[in-house]
Amino acid sequence: MARPRSTLISIEDTPFYHCVSRCVRKNFLMGIDKDTGKSYEHRREWVENKLYGHP
């Protein structure tokens, strides 16, 4: 059964994480997809807010 990340990760022990800009099925989270030329830059601010804990 899946468990929430908050029970798997200790911020005190590991405060830094690597985030990638690609998701499932090679879909881009942000940036410009080199294969299609489509821009996903509109998502960058949303991702940064999530990473830094802003609403």
N, C-alpha and C positions, 0 to 999 in steps of 0.2 A: 504494500500500500504506500502511496506517495505521502511524503511528510513535508510540512512547510519548511522553506529555507531557513526561517528563523530558528528552527530546532536543529538544523544541520550545520549552521555556520556560526562561529564565535567572532564577533566584531573585535573583541579584545585581542584575540590570538591572530587574526588575519584581517587587518583593516583595509587591505587593498585587493582589488579584483581586476581581472582582465575582461573587458567587454569587447565583443566583436561586432562588426557592422553587417554581418550576414545572418540570416535566420534560416528556418526550415525551407527546404526545397530551393536553396540558393536565392531566396528572396532578400532584397536589401532592406535593412532597417532605416538607414539614412545614407546620404551621399548620392552619387550618380551611378546607376547601373551601366557598366561599360558594354554589356551585351545589347541592351535595348535603348540606351541613351536617356532613359527616364530618370528624372530627379526626385529623390526622396528627402531633400533637404528640409522640407517643411516639418519633418519629424524630429530634427536635431534638438530643438529647444525642449520638446516634450521629454525626450530621453534624458537630457541633462538635468531637467527638473526632477525626474524620477531618481536618478543616480545621487543627486545632492539632497534629496529629501524635501524638495519644495513642492507645494501643492500645485 
